[in-house]
Amino acid sequence: MALTATMQAKVYTWDKYNIAFEAPDGGYVPFSFFQDPNSAQVEWDEMVMTLQRYIKNENTNKKNLDERLKSRALGYNMYDTKLLTLKVKGFKCYSLEGTMPDGTRCMISYLVSEKTSTVLEVIINYLLGNQEVVEDILKSFSEGNDQKPNEREKPKQKIQKKSDAEKQEQELKKEKKRRNEKVFEC
């Protein structure tokens, strides 16, 4: 019923602005959005994503973008909103998530390019339970001639040093010895 992180992903590109992102396969672009060169939309059965491109100016800063996010949410009558911090390689990301009046979830984000003058407004309306998919879409945005979505960060496994392991083992032996001594003291 809902989109899951295991769905087949597809790379979508916005050639005019050298923007690429990865999203679930099966999305389509409605005809009405071919007429505005600064906006695009992709729709799925359980999710709709709208993109709007702007140009950076002197007012493109954290304070103003956070206020704009709150204003957009208010315009949609969103409630239970909260500002989010997401890392998107090559962009500064400002996001707000909340619930729409119909009960669906919505994430509004501004992706400010670190390379060009592009600011992308990304609005994704989705069903509850798909937040991880939406965050993965946002994190995959990339800009440039290669048009390859950003790689998702792979969890890094910490490997304990041998000396630390030996030290930990000695401490465990001492603790075990102390416990045994306390048992015999009673």
Residue pairs with C-beta under 8 A, 6 or more apart in sequence:
1 46
2 46
2 127
2 128
2 129
2 130
3 24
3 44
3 46
3 47
3 126
3 127
3 130
3 133
4 133
5 132
5 133
5 136
7 24
7 25
7 133
8 24
8 25
9 22
9 23
9 24
9 25
10 22
10 23
10 24
10 25
10 26
10 27
11 20
11 21
11 22
11 147
11 148
11 149
12 20
12 21
12 22
12 23
12 27
12 42
13 19
13 20
13 147
14 20
14 40
14 51
15 147
16 37
17 53
17 118
17 143
18 143
18 144
18 145
18 147
19 51
19 118
19 120
19 141
19 142
19 143
19 147
20 141
20 142
20 143
20 147
20 148
20 149
21 137
21 140
21 141
21 142
21 149
22 136
22 137
22 140
22 149
23 42
23 49
23 137
23 140
24 44
24 47
24 133
26 44
26 45
27 42
27 43
27 44
27 49
28 42
28 43
29 40
29 41
29 42
29 43
30 41
30 43
33 39
33 40
33 41
38 52
38 53
38 54
39 50
39 51
39 52
39 53
40 50
40 51
41 48
41 49
41 50
41 51
42 48
42 49
43 49
46 126
46 127
46 130
47 124
47 125
47 126
47 127
47 130
47 133
47 134
48 124
48 125
48 126
49 122
49 123
49 124
49 125
49 137
50 121
50 122
50 123
50 124
51 120
51 121
51 122
52 120
52 121
52 123
53 118
53 119
53 120
53 121
54 118
54 119
54 120
54 121
55 117
55 118
55 119
56 112
56 113
56 117
56 118
56 119
60 112
60 119
62 94
65 94
65 110
65 112
66 83
66 94
68 110
69 83
69 94
69 95
69 96
69 108
69 110
70 81
70 96
72 96
72 108
72 123
73 81
73 96
73 98
73 106
73 108
76 100
76 101
76 106
77 100
77 101
78 98
78 99
78 100
78 101
78 106
79 98
79 99
79 101
80 98
80 99
81 96
81 97
81 98
81 99
82 96
82 97
82 98
83 94
83 95
83 96
84 95
84 96
84 97
84 107
85 93
85 95
86 93
86 95
86 109
86 135
86 138
86 139
87 93
87 139
87 153
88 111
88 138
88 139
88 141
88 150
89 139
89 142
89 150
90 113
90 114
90 115
90 141
90 142
90 143
90 144
90 150
91 111
91 112
91 113
91 114
91 120
91 141
91 143
92 111
92 112
92 114
93 109
93 110
93 111
93 112
93 138
94 109
94 110
94 112
95 107
95 108
95 109
95 110
95 138
96 107
96 108
96 109
97 105
97 106
97 107
97 108
97 131
98 105
98 106
99 105
99 106
100 106
100 125
103 128
104 125
104 126
104 127
104 128
105 125
105 126
105 127
105 128
105 130
105 131
105 134
106 123
106 124
106 125
106 126
107 122
107 123
107 124
107 126
107 131
107 134
107 135
107 138
108 121
108 122
108 123
109 120
109 121
109 122
109 123
109 124
109 138
110 119
110 120
110 121
110 122
111 119
111 120
111 122
111 138
111 141
112 118
112 119
113 119
113 120
113 143
115 143
115 144
116 143
118 143
120 141
122 138
122 141
124 134
124 137
124 138
126 133
126 134
136 152
139 150
139 152
139 153
140 149
140 150
140 152
141 149
141 150
142 148
142 149
142 150
160 168
